[in-house]
Amino acid sequence: MKNNNGFTLIELIAVIAITGIVSLMMIPSLNNMLSTNSTRQCEYYAKAMRTAAKSYIQKEGPDIKEANNGSYPSTYIISLNDLINSGYMEIYKDDRTKINGANTATPIIDPVVTVSFDNSSKTQTYNVRMFCFTTANRLLKSYF
């Protein structure tokens, strides 16, 4: 009498092939998810820069006014370093620094906030300008 307690070679090959096909279908979806996550991190950092710039102007506004003969200049540029050195922002940290041994941090290039003052209506407009790149120098998002 024959003992049939194991899997045949064909059954094992079929399971391995199906597992491989499912894995290949998941890779593009996973890459898209990681790219979307980096883009969202850049968006949140840009929004945080705008909020920090508003706080910066509230605190430093009298000094800016005084340096400009009692009125605000038409535009005032606040760099990310100004916000970090004044304690309004932290340095950008990408939480995905290594995936499969490759560095995938998202560098931010040229981040500034331009504040436009309208002295007649006493309003301010805040525009964030920065570029977010992947390590392969692919532009993720730019803000103007």
C-alpha positions, 0 to 999 in steps of 0.5 A: 500500500502506498503512503500519500502523506505529502505534497507532490512537486507539481502542487509545490510549484503551483503554490510558489508560482501563485505566491510570486504572481500575487507579490508582483501585483502588490509591488506597484501598489506599495511603491505608489503608497510610499510616494503618496506618503512622501508627498503628504509629508511635504504638504504637511511641512509646507502648512506647518511653515505657513503657520510658523510664519504667522507666529513669527510675524506676530512676534517679530512684526513690531521689529519689522515695522520699526526697521521699515520706518513705521510701516510693513514692507510690501513683501517680507521673506522668511527662510526656513532657517529663520523659523528653525533658529527662532524656535518656530519649526523643527528640522524636516525629518523624513520617517522613511530614511531607509527601505530595503537598504536604499536611502529614500529620504525626501530632501526639501530644496529652497524653502521660504515663506513670502509674506505680502503686506497690504498696509491699506487694508492691514492684511497679510498673505502667506505664500510657501515656496519649496521643492520636494525631491526624492533621492533620485532627484525626481520632483515630488511636489512644488509649492508656490 
